[in-house]
Amino acid sequence: MKKGFTLVELLVVVAILGVLAAVGIVSYSGYIEKAKQNTNNTSHANIVKFVETQMLLCWTQGYINLKSNGGNPVTYYSAPPENPNRRIANHLNKLEVKTIKGN
């Protein structure tokens, strides 16, 4: 009796490997697409946080220190709009506070 695989057995194995490879490629491309979306969402969130932080610094300090690609510091001066909280604080500072002493 000869030892070995028949042509039909080899074709069945190749067909099974082909189906598994097709399923794996589709799943892998889905994972890659999801990873790209998550990377973009994370990058967007980081950019938004950076811009909000710089706007807050500009609001409170009146200027922003940034570094250019060459590493030289660049200062941007800006006149922030009047802060309504600052207006309220100035108004409260002008008020006279009277304490009432208890008996």
Phi, psi and omega per residue, in radians:
M1 nan 2.380 -3.119
K2 -1.469 2.472 3.079
K3 -1.696 2.471 3.117
G4 2.599 -3.131 -3.121
F5 -1.831 2.574 3.069
T6 -1.437 2.868 3.137
L7 -1.082 -0.655 3.139
V8 -1.132 -0.745 3.119
E9 -1.100 -0.727 3.115
L10 -1.142 -0.697 3.112
L11 -1.151 -0.668 3.103
V12 -1.103 -0.763 3.137
V13 -1.110 -0.754 3.125
V14 -1.123 -0.686 3.121
A15 -1.131 -0.742 3.119
I16 -1.102 -0.759 3.109
L17 -1.103 -0.645 3.102
G18 -1.120 -0.739 3.118
V19 -1.144 -0.776 3.125
L20 -1.097 -0.699 3.123
A21 -1.138 -0.719 3.137
A22 -1.100 -0.772 3.115
V23 -1.130 -0.715 -3.132
G24 -1.135 -0.691 -3.139
I25 -1.160 -0.739 3.130
V26 -1.107 -0.780 3.132
S27 -1.114 -0.736 -3.109
Y28 -1.122 -0.736 3.133
S29 -1.155 -0.585 3.068
G30 -1.141 -0.694 3.102
Y31 -1.151 -0.702 3.137
I32 -1.114 -0.765 -3.134
E33 -1.109 -0.733 3.117
K34 -1.126 -0.687 3.118
A35 -1.132 -0.702 3.106
K36 -1.117 -0.721 3.111
Q37 -1.111 -0.747 3.120
N38 -1.125 -0.680 3.099
T39 -1.104 -0.763 3.118
N40 -1.121 -0.729 3.125
N41 -1.107 -0.719 3.127
T42 -1.160 -0.748 3.115
S43 -1.088 -0.733 3.130
H44 -1.096 -0.763 3.134
A45 -1.102 -0.687 3.121
N46 -1.157 -0.694 3.120
I47 -1.144 -0.734 3.125
V48 -1.082 -0.759 3.117
K49 -1.102 -0.703 3.130
F50 -1.107 -0.802 -3.119
V51 -1.132 -0.730 3.112
E52 -1.086 -0.710 3.123
T53 -1.121 -0.770 -3.137
Q54 -1.160 -0.640 3.094
M55 -1.151 -0.677 3.109
L56 -1.136 -0.734 3.089
L57 -1.089 -0.742 3.117
C58 -1.114 -0.670 -3.126
W59 -1.141 -0.732 -3.057
T60 -1.515 -0.655 -3.056
Q61 -1.718 -0.449 -3.097
G62 1.539 0.020 3.093
Y63 -2.697 2.884 3.124
I64 -2.274 2.302 3.015
N65 -1.720 2.126 3.100
L66 -2.214 2.762 3.055
K67 -1.904 2.343 3.092
S68 -1.421 3.139 -3.139
N69 -1.103 -0.510 3.133
G70 -1.367 -0.127 3.124
G71 1.576 -0.019 3.117
N72 -1.424 2.294 -3.129
P73 -1.209 2.439 3.113
V74 -2.167 2.284 3.137
T75 -1.937 2.193 3.066
Y76 -1.855 2.124 3.114
Y77 -1.682 2.490 -3.108
S78 -2.571 2.524 3.042
A79 -1.660 1.829 -3.108
P80 -1.180 2.603 3.061
P81 -1.112 2.765 -3.089
E82 -1.105 2.248 -3.121
N83 -1.412 2.157 3.138
P84 -1.099 -0.530 3.095
N85 -1.177 -0.634 3.099
R86 -1.147 -0.660 3.104
R87 -1.096 -0.755 3.126
I88 -1.144 -0.725 3.135
A89 -1.105 -0.738 3.105
N90 -1.089 -0.696 3.123
H91 -1.136 -0.737 3.139
L92 -1.174 -0.592 3.114
N93 -1.151 -0.505 -3.113
K94 -1.400 -0.317 -3.122
L95 -1.266 2.556 3.059
E96 -1.541 2.325 -3.135
V97 -1.857 2.153 3.126
K98 -1.960 2.301 3.090
T99 -1.744 2.488 3.106
I100 -1.847 2.092 -3.137
K101 -1.481 2.332 3.125
G102 -1.352 2.958 -3.111
N103 -1.200 nan nan
